[in-house]
């Protein structure tokens, strides 16, 4: 049976070691760090340097970098290489204004010569395999991924992950997997092509592999509060059947584990809880509960671990009773 690699997409304030290890445990075949600002990295900013922390348990792991200056990016890549990642990934796809608006991330899709200069500088600077994550283009009138993929390949990039949207789309509309499939099936492309965008269910993954032929898929926002999605997808790809629903208590216990991992990672109870809140807010565990708003507000405001866990247990009991 062919392999179906599933990767945890790099996400700021999400893919820290605490969450990466959880996703790895549930079947993620590769994980990525949060994206790292190269300017801050070369200045040895503590919070940025902390993002280089990786462990043997999460391998293979990629450190993702972003910036807009070739020399600085190469320098930062050499620093990142000292952490011994399995890959160094270049972020040419982040669409948020504070990144793209300053000419980094997806902003480089408006300056392809600079994007290629950065890529060449980094490939020459390190021995670690260099990969790229990008988008289809800046907007619908500038879908340039076909030519860009070939040029990145020629520069020595080992693998390309493509989000099926333009920068101007941000995360709106539907990802265009047809364009990703065109790149994968181009006979001139001989490096792996991975797809990203709108993978929220096992059936989406099946379509990505079977219809578009990608070598791997990246899963991003659908992992929020649901790291077990990797296990659900793998089960479906291997058996053709949906995995039996995980008991609510087990899901809650996993969310608790994430909180504990975050507290340990940040060495601070309050910061660890606050850092985990985006997962609570998005978790399917808490969707569709009748009259849940007051309890949800309490859940997202609690700053003490024991109180938070007691509330989560109460919610688990409520859900179980309603299901019964």
C-alpha positions as CSV (number, residue, x, y, z in Angstrom):
1,X,0.0,0.0,0.0
2,X,1.3,3.5,-0.9
3,X,2.3,5.7,2.0
4,X,0.0,8.6,2.9
5,X,2.2,11.1,4.8
6,X,0.4,13.6,7.0
7,X,2.2,16.7,8.1
8,X,1.3,19.3,10.8
9,X,1.4,22.6,9.1
10,X,3.5,25.4,10.7
11,X,1.4,27.9,12.6
12,X,2.3,30.9,14.7
13,X,1.5,30.5,18.4
14,X,0.2,27.0,17.7
15,X,2.9,24.5,16.6
16,X,5.1,24.8,19.7
17,X,6.8,21.7,21.2
18,X,3.8,20.9,23.4
19,X,1.4,20.7,20.5
20,X,3.8,19.1,18.1
21,X,4.5,16.2,20.4
22,X,0.7,15.6,20.8
23,X,0.2,15.6,17.0
24,X,3.2,13.3,16.6
25,X,1.7,10.8,19.1
26,X,-1.5,10.7,17.1
27,X,0.2,10.0,13.8
28,X,1.7,13.2,12.3
29,X,4.5,12.0,10.0
30,X,6.3,15.4,10.1
31,X,5.9,18.4,12.2
32,X,6.9,22.1,11.7
33,X,7.9,24.7,14.2
34,X,6.1,28.0,14.4
35,X,7.5,30.3,11.8
36,X,10.6,32.1,12.9
37,X,11.5,35.7,12.2
38,X,15.1,35.7,10.7
39,X,15.8,39.3,11.8
40,X,15.0,38.4,15.4
41,X,16.9,35.2,15.1
42,X,20.2,36.8,14.1
43,X,19.7,39.3,16.9
44,X,19.4,36.3,19.4
45,X,16.0,37.5,20.7
46,X,15.1,35.1,23.5
47,X,11.5,34.3,22.5
48,X,12.7,33.6,19.0
49,X,15.7,31.5,20.0
50,X,13.3,29.4,22.2
51,X,11.4,28.5,19.0
52,X,14.4,26.5,17.8
53,X,13.9,24.0,20.6
54,X,13.2,20.5,19.1
55,X,13.3,17.0,20.6
56,X,14.2,13.6,19.3
57,X,10.6,12.4,20.0
58,X,9.2,14.7,17.3
59,X,11.4,13.8,14.4
60,X,11.3,14.3,11.5
61,X,10.9,18.0,12.3
62,X,11.3,21.1,10.1
63,X,12.3,24.6,11.4
64,X,10.4,27.2,9.3
65,X,12.0,30.6,8.7
66,X,10.7,33.9,7.2
67,X,12.2,37.2,6.2
68,X,12.9,39.3,3.2
69,X,16.7,39.8,3.0
70,X,18.8,37.0,1.4
71,X,21.9,37.6,3.5
72,X,19.9,37.6,6.8
73,X,17.9,34.6,5.8
74,X,21.1,32.7,5.0
75,X,22.7,33.7,8.3
76,X,19.5,32.7,10.2
77,X,19.4,29.3,8.4
78,X,23.0,28.6,9.6
79,X,21.8,29.4,13.2
80,X,18.8,27.2,12.7
81,X,20.9,24.3,11.4
82,X,22.8,24.2,14.7
83,X,19.5,23.0,16.3
84,X,19.8,19.9,14.0
85,X,16.4,19.9,12.3
86,X,15.6,17.4,9.6
87,X,14.6,20.2,7.2
88,X,14.8,24.0,7.0
89,X,11.6,25.3,5.5
90,X,11.2,28.7,3.9
91,X,7.9,30.5,4.5
92,X,6.8,32.2,1.2
93,X,3.1,31.8,2.1
94,X,2.1,33.6,5.3
95,X,-0.6,36.0,4.2
96,X,-1.0,38.1,7.4
97,X,-0.4,41.8,7.0
98,X,2.4,42.1,9.6
99,X,4.4,39.6,7.6
100,X,3.3,39.9,3.9
101,X,2.8,43.6,4.2
102,X,6.5,44.0,5.0
103,X,7.7,42.0,2.0
104,X,8.2,38.6,3.7
105,X,6.0,35.4,3.6
106,X,3.5,35.7,0.8
107,X,4.6,39.2,0.2
108,X,7.5,37.7,-1.7
109,X,5.1,36.5,-4.3
110,X,5.1,40.1,-5.6
111,X,8.9,40.0,-5.8
112,X,9.9,36.7,-7.4
113,X,13.5,37.7,-8.1
114,X,14.0,38.4,-4.4
115,X,12.2,35.2,-3.4
116,X,14.6,33.3,-5.7
117,X,17.7,35.1,-4.3
118,X,16.6,34.2,-0.7
119,X,16.1,30.5,-1.8
120,X,19.5,30.3,-3.5
121,X,21.3,32.0,-0.5
122,X,19.8,29.6,2.0
123,X,20.4,26.5,-0.1
124,X,24.1,27.4,-0.5
125,X,24.4,28.3,3.2
126,X,23.3,25.0,4.8
127,X,23.8,21.3,4.4
128,X,20.3,20.5,5.8
129,X,17.6,19.9,3.1
130,X,15.8,23.1,2.3
131,X,12.0,23.0,1.6
132,X,9.5,25.7,0.7
133,X,5.9,26.4,1.7
134,X,4.1,28.9,-0.5
135,X,0.8,29.8,-2.2
136,X,-0.6,29.9,-5.8
137,X,0.3,33.5,-6.3
138,X,-0.5,37.0,-5.0
139,X,-4.0,37.1,-6.5
140,X,-6.2,35.5,-9.1
141,X,-4.6,37.5,-11.9
142,X,-1.1,36.3,-10.9
143,X,-1.2,32.5,-10.4
144,X,2.6,31.9,-10.8
145,X,3.1,28.6,-8.9
146,X,3.7,26.6,-12.1
147,X,6.8,28.5,-13.2
148,X,7.9,29.2,-9.6
149,X,7.9,25.5,-8.7
150,X,10.3,24.7,-11.5
151,X,12.6,27.6,-10.6
152,X,12.7,26.5,-6.9
153,X,13.5,23.0,-8.0
154,X,16.3,24.2,-10.2
155,X,17.8,26.1,-7.2
156,X,18.0,22.9,-5.1
157,X,14.8,23.0,-3.1
158,X,14.0,19.4,-2.0
159,X,10.3,19.7,-1.6
160,X,7.5,22.2,-2.1
161,X,4.3,22.5,-0.1
162,X,1.5,24.5,-1.8
163,X,-1.5,26.1,-0.1
164,X,-4.2,26.2,-2.7
165,X,-5.1,29.9,-2.2
166,X,-3.6,33.2,-3.3
167,X,-2.4,35.7,-0.7
168,X,-5.4,37.9,-1.4
169,X,-7.7,35.1,-0.5
170,X,-6.2,34.8,2.9
171,X,-8.2,31.8,4.3
172,X,-11.4,32.7,2.5
173,X,-13.1,30.7,-0.2
174,X,-12.1,27.2,-1.2
175,X,-8.5,26.0,-1.7
176,X,-7.9,25.2,-5.4
177,X,-6.4,21.8,-5.4
178,X,-6.7,21.6,-9.2
179,X,-3.7,24.0,-9.4
180,X,-1.8,21.9,-6.9
181,X,-2.5,18.8,-9.0
182,X,-1.2,20.4,-12.1
183,X,2.2,21.0,-10.4
184,X,2.3,17.4,-9.1
185,X,1.6,16.0,-12.6
186,X,4.0,18.2,-14.5
187,X,6.6,15.8,-16.0
188,X,9.4,18.3,-15.4
189,X,8.8,18.3,-11.6
190,X,10.7,15.5,-9.9
191,X,10.7,16.6,-6.3
192,X,7.8,15.9,-3.8
193,X,4.8,18.2,-4.0
194,X,2.6,18.5,-0.9
195,X,-0.9,20.0,-0.7
196,X,-2.4,22.2,1.9
197,X,-5.8,23.8,2.4
198,X,-9.2,22.7,3.6
199,X,-8.3,19.3,4.9
200,X,-10.8,19.0,7.7
201,X,-12.0,15.4,7.3
202,X,-10.7,12.0,6.3
203,X,-12.6,12.2,2.9
204,X,-10.7,15.4,2.1
205,X,-7.4,13.6,2.6
206,X,-8.5,10.7,0.3
207,X,-9.4,13.1,-2.4
208,X,-6.1,15.0,-2.1
209,X,-4.1,11.8,-2.5
210,X,-6.2,9.9,-5.1
211,X,-7.4,12.8,-7.3
212,X,-4.5,15.2,-7.1
213,X,-1.7,12.8,-6.5
214,X,0.2,14.8,-3.9
215,X,3.1,13.2,-2.1
216,X,1.9,14.4,1.3
217,X,-0.8,16.7,2.8
218,X,-0.4,19.4,5.4
219,X,-3.1,19.9,8.0
220,X,-3.4,23.2,9.8
221,X,-6.5,24.8,11.3
222,X,-8.4,21.5,11.6
223,X,-5.9,20.3,14.2
224,X,-7.0,23.1,16.7
225,X,-8.3,21.3,19.7
226,X,-8.2,18.1,17.7
227,X,-4.7,16.6,17.4
228,X,-6.3,13.2,17.0
229,X,-7.4,14.1,13.5
230,X,-4.2,12.5,12.2
231,X,-5.3,9.1,13.7
232,X,-8.8,9.5,12.3
233,X,-7.5,10.2,8.8
234,X,-4.9,7.4,8.8
235,X,-7.6,4.9,9.9
236,X,-9.8,6.0,7.0
237,X,-7.0,5.9,4.5
238,X,-6.0,2.4,5.6
239,X,-9.5,0.8,6.1
240,X,-11.9,2.9,4.0
241,X,-14.0,3.3,7.1
242,X,-14.6,6.1,9.6
243,X,-12.9,5.5,12.9
244,X,-15.4,5.0,15.8
245,X,-16.0,8.3,17.7
246,X,-13.5,8.9,20.5
247,X,-15.3,9.1,23.9
248,X,-15.8,12.6,25.1
249,X,-13.8,12.0,28.3
250,X,-10.9,10.8,26.3
251,X,-11.0,14.0,24.1
252,X,-11.2,16.1,27.3
253,X,-8.2,14.3,28.8
254,X,-6.2,15.0,25.7
255,X,-7.0,18.7,25.9
256,X,-5.9,18.6,29.6
257,X,-2.7,17.0,28.6
258,X,-2.1,19.8,26.1
259,X,-2.6,22.3,28.9
260,X,-0.1,20.5,31.1
261,X,2.4,20.3,28.3
262,X,2.0,24.0,27.7
263,X,2.5,24.9,31.3
264,X,5.6,22.7,31.4
265,X,6.9,24.3,28.2
266,X,6.4,27.9,29.3
267,X,7.2,27.2,33.0
268,X,4.2,29.3,34.0
269,X,0.6,28.1,34.9
270,X,-1.3,31.1,33.7
271,X,0.8,31.5,30.5
272,X,0.4,27.8,29.7
273,X,-3.4,28.0,30.1
274,X,-3.7,31.2,28.0
275,X,-1.6,29.7,25.3
276,X,-3.9,26.7,25.1
277,X,-7.1,28.8,24.7
278,X,-7.2,28.9,21.0
279,X,-7.5,25.2,21.0
280,X,-10.4,25.2,23.5
281,X,-12.2,27.9,21.4
282,X,-11.9,25.8,18.2
283,X,-12.2,22.3,19.6
284,X,-15.1,20.2,18.2
285,X,-15.6,18.8,21.7
286,X,-17.4,22.0,22.7
287,X,-19.5,22.5,19.6
288,X,-23.3,22.1,19.6
289,X,-23.8,22.1,23.4
290,X,-27.2,23.6,24.3
291,X,-27.0,26.8,26.5
292,X,-23.2,26.5,26.6
293,X,-22.3,30.2,26.3
294,X,-21.9,31.0,30.1
295,X,-19.8,27.9,30.6
296,X,-17.8,28.7,27.5
297,X,-17.0,32.2,28.7
298,X,-15.9,30.6,32.1
299,X,-13.8,28.1,30.2
300,X,-11.9,30.8,28.3
301,X,-11.4,33.0,31.3
302,X,-10.1,30.5,33.9
303,X,-6.5,30.9,34.8
304,X,-6.0,28.2,37.4
305,X,-5.2,24.7,36.3
306,X,-7.2,22.8,39.0
307,X,-10.3,25.0,38.5
308,X,-10.0,24.7,34.7
309,X,-9.8,20.9,34.8
310,X,-12.7,20.7,37.2
311,X,-14.8,22.7,34.8
312,X,-13.7,20.5,31.9
313,X,-14.8,17.4,33.8
314,X,-18.1,19.1,34.5
315,X,-18.5,19.8,30.8
316,X,-17.6,16.2,29.9
317,X,-20.3,14.9,32.3
318,X,-22.8,17.4,30.8
319,X,-22.1,16.2,27.2
320,X,-22.3,12.5,28.2
321,X,-25.6,13.0,29.9
322,X,-27.0,14.9,26.9
323,X,-25.8,12.1,24.6
324,X,-27.5,9.5,26.8
